[in-house]
Amino acid sequence: MSKPPLPSEAVELLRRPNPCVVATLRADGAPVSTATWYLWDDGRVLINMDEGRVRLKHLRNDPRITLTVLADDDWYTHVTLIGRVAEMYEDEGLTDIDRLSTHYTGNPYPERSRTRVSAWVEVERWHGWGTLKDSDQAST
C-alpha cells in the first residue's frame, strides 16, 4: 500500500460524488461496512453521521476506518483510503451535512430535526485498483 500524497488521477476520482463504502470496527473487532457520502478536502475526508448511527459509536471506541470509493462509471476502478478519525464534533447548523448533500444531490440536506456529527479522516495509506492501480500493488 502507498502512503499519501495520492496521485492527481486518484484525487480527481475522490473529488467527484462517487459511491463510497465505509468500514468501522465493532467493540469485538468485527468489521462493519455501509454506504456513505464523503467529501475529499485537501488530503482529508469528511463524513457525517446522524447521532443515532452505530458507526458513530464504533468510531468513538476505535478511530480506525477504511473508505472505498468506486468510480461511478467503472466500479472496478476504485481507491481505498485507510486511516483514522482525527477530529469529531457536532455539526452545528448542519453545515457539513449540507456540504455533503449539495455535493451529491445539488440541494441542502432535507432532514433538519436530528443532531449530526462530523468526522475528519486522516489518510495513512491508500491503494487503487483498475485504472488507478498504484505502483505498490503486486502485479498479476
C-alpha positions as CSV (number, residue, x, y, z in Angstrom):
1,M,0.0,0.0,0.0
2,S,1.1,3.5,-0.8
3,K,1.3,6.5,1.6
4,P,0.0,9.9,0.7
5,P,0.1,12.1,-1.2
6,L,-2.2,10.5,-3.8
7,P,-1.6,11.0,-7.5
8,S,-3.7,13.5,-9.3
9,E,-5.8,10.8,-11.1
10,A,-6.9,9.4,-7.7
11,V,-7.6,12.9,-6.3
12,E,-9.7,13.6,-9.4
13,L,-11.8,10.5,-8.7
14,L,-12.1,11.4,-5.0
15,R,-13.3,14.9,-5.8
16,R,-16.4,13.6,-7.6
17,P,-19.6,12.4,-5.7
18,N,-18.9,8.7,-6.3
19,P,-20.3,5.8,-4.4
20,C,-18.4,5.0,-1.2
21,V,-18.4,2.2,1.4
22,V,-17.0,2.9,4.8
23,A,-15.8,0.2,7.2
24,T,-15.6,0.6,11.0
25,L,-14.8,-1.9,13.8
26,R,-17.3,-3.1,16.4
27,A,-16.1,-3.4,20.0
28,D,-15.5,-7.2,19.4
29,G,-13.2,-6.3,16.4
30,A,-15.7,-7.4,13.7
31,P,-15.8,-5.1,10.7
32,V,-19.0,-3.4,9.7
33,S,-19.4,-1.7,6.4
34,T,-22.1,0.7,5.0
35,A,-22.6,3.0,2.1
36,T,-21.9,6.7,2.9
37,W,-21.4,10.1,1.4
38,Y,-17.9,11.6,1.7
39,L,-16.1,14.7,0.7
40,W,-12.4,14.9,-0.2
41,D,-11.0,18.1,1.1
42,D,-7.2,18.9,0.8
43,G,-6.0,15.4,1.6
44,R,-8.6,14.6,4.2
45,V,-12.1,13.1,4.1
46,L,-15.2,14.5,5.7
47,I,-18.0,12.1,6.6
48,N,-21.1,12.9,8.6
49,M,-23.4,10.7,10.7
50,D,-26.8,11.0,12.4
51,E,-26.4,11.0,16.2
52,G,-28.1,7.6,16.4
53,R,-25.8,5.7,13.9
54,V,-24.0,2.7,15.3
55,R,-20.8,3.5,13.3
56,L,-20.5,6.7,15.4
57,K,-20.3,4.5,18.5
58,H,-17.7,2.3,16.7
59,L,-15.6,5.3,15.8
60,R,-15.7,6.7,19.3
61,N,-14.4,3.3,20.6
62,D,-11.8,2.8,17.8
63,P,-11.0,5.6,15.3
64,R,-9.6,3.3,12.6
65,I,-11.6,3.5,9.4
66,T,-11.5,2.4,5.8
67,L,-13.3,4.1,2.9
68,T,-13.5,2.6,-0.6
69,V,-14.6,5.0,-3.3
70,L,-15.8,3.4,-6.6
71,A,-15.7,5.2,-9.9
72,D,-19.3,5.9,-10.8
73,D,-18.9,4.7,-14.4
74,D,-16.5,1.8,-13.7
75,W,-16.8,0.1,-10.2
76,Y,-13.7,-2.0,-10.9
77,T,-11.7,1.3,-10.7
78,H,-11.6,2.3,-7.1
79,V,-9.5,3.9,-4.4
80,T,-9.4,2.6,-0.8
81,L,-8.3,5.0,1.9
82,I,-7.1,3.6,5.2
83,G,-6.7,5.9,8.2
84,R,-8.1,7.3,11.4
85,V,-10.7,9.7,12.5
86,A,-8.6,12.6,13.7
87,E,-11.4,15.0,14.6
88,M,-15.1,14.5,15.5
89,Y,-17.6,17.2,16.5
90,E,-21.3,18.1,16.5
91,D,-22.3,19.5,13.1
92,E,-23.8,22.8,14.4
93,G,-26.2,24.4,11.9
94,L,-25.8,21.2,9.8
95,T,-23.1,23.0,7.7
96,D,-21.1,19.9,7.0
97,I,-24.1,17.6,6.0
98,D,-25.3,20.4,3.8
99,R,-21.9,20.4,2.0
100,L,-22.1,16.7,1.5
101,S,-25.8,16.7,0.4
102,T,-25.1,19.6,-2.0
103,H,-22.1,17.7,-3.4
104,Y,-24.3,14.6,-4.0
105,T,-27.7,15.9,-4.8
106,G,-27.3,19.6,-5.5
107,N,-29.5,20.6,-2.5
108,P,-29.1,21.1,1.3
109,Y,-29.9,18.1,3.5
110,P,-33.6,17.9,3.9
111,E,-33.9,16.3,7.4
112,R,-33.2,19.2,9.9
113,S,-34.6,17.8,13.2
114,R,-31.8,15.4,14.3
115,T,-28.3,16.1,15.6
116,R,-25.4,15.2,13.2
117,V,-21.8,14.5,13.9
118,S,-18.9,15.3,11.5
119,A,-15.7,13.3,11.4
120,W,-12.5,14.2,9.6
121,V,-10.4,11.2,8.4
122,E,-6.7,11.4,8.1
123,V,-5.4,9.1,5.4
124,E,-2.4,7.0,6.4
125,R,-2.3,4.6,3.5
126,W,-4.2,4.0,0.3
127,H,-4.4,1.7,-2.7
128,G,-6.0,1.9,-6.1
129,W,-7.3,-0.7,-8.5
130,G,-8.5,-0.8,-12.1
131,T,-7.2,2.3,-14.0
132,L,-5.9,3.7,-10.7
133,K,-3.8,0.6,-9.7
134,D,-0.9,2.1,-7.7
135,S,2.7,1.0,-8.1
136,D,2.9,-0.6,-4.6
137,Q,0.3,-3.2,-5.7
138,A,1.6,-6.7,-6.8
139,S,1.3,-7.4,-10.5
140,T,-0.8,-10.3,-11.7
